């Protein structure tokens, strides 16, 4: 007999105060978590491996930069398609197929490089395939979490996911460096392929159902129609548009991760070592913030929790922009990572709690799309302003915009203020 988590409030297990690691007590979640962590590590092996290969073989920073163009072209349609597929087919099989495509592609890149046959067009094709497959898997994986975890523990699960993804952002590059230096890029590609193929098996071991409830209700609709339905649903949702706009406004005004070298030079007159220290501090802070979110799992006013963390993020930007030494800057950017991790975990939990199962894949796809678009625009915005008014003033401007944007959402979006989880 297949057992699934219960949401029955009379269940004694749900009345007990959960420990921060309680999500791991659910077998299916452990499998989902394993697929997510290994997938994140594989993504870093792919990202760093392809960029390093292009730089080593061509010496052109422009060709390395084209990676972003290739990813942007394929990720948006793949993400929207993945959201629609996650609501109409078995999500476990969709994840398995996407991870298998990633694994096969990386194995092929590794073998071609080992034989000296790899070329830049092949690398770009591999980037396109793996970037698209990652986007196909993400909505399906997120939509499965509420199936394998009871509703009261969803914030525990999303916080654990956020912490684990940030940990993978540390482990992945370190693993790449160790393998690439000791055994070469072919070995890094092959290792990523083997891990991805192993990861493709994990979703198939999940016992919970993989097909969305209500997916067969109504007439058969095309993928385009399903995607349009998803846009309409999110647009009419009382909470999600406000949360997505809040994230987009703050991120556009202050996205700093992609231009840390600019901030390290502009704020502290430092180079690559400072860039690495700031990046490590930010990831560490994000992990700490995820554990803070774990401790707040029982806090019912989830909408206000997002607003509190967003206000904190804006005010911390003031501290980062005025930091006069690297150590203070590391403390501030760690705090930024912590505040951002709380908002990410709570935003994902809110989507899970307020979206019906047959719409969840598309809702997550649109959330990811909004976040990625804001990241790209934010990189351009922050880079342009840093070159115009200086890095410190850009962070101060971002802090002011973040505080004002949060205040406007708090004032205008009443459903966010009043949202309470059960």
Helices and strands as residue ranges (DSSP letters): H 12-15, G 22-25, H 27-58, H 61-86, H 91-114, H 120-148, G 151-153, H 154-183, H 185-202, G 203-205, H 223-236, H 240-254, G 257-259, H 260-268, H 272-295, H 302-322, H 326-354, H 357-389, H 391-412, H 414-418
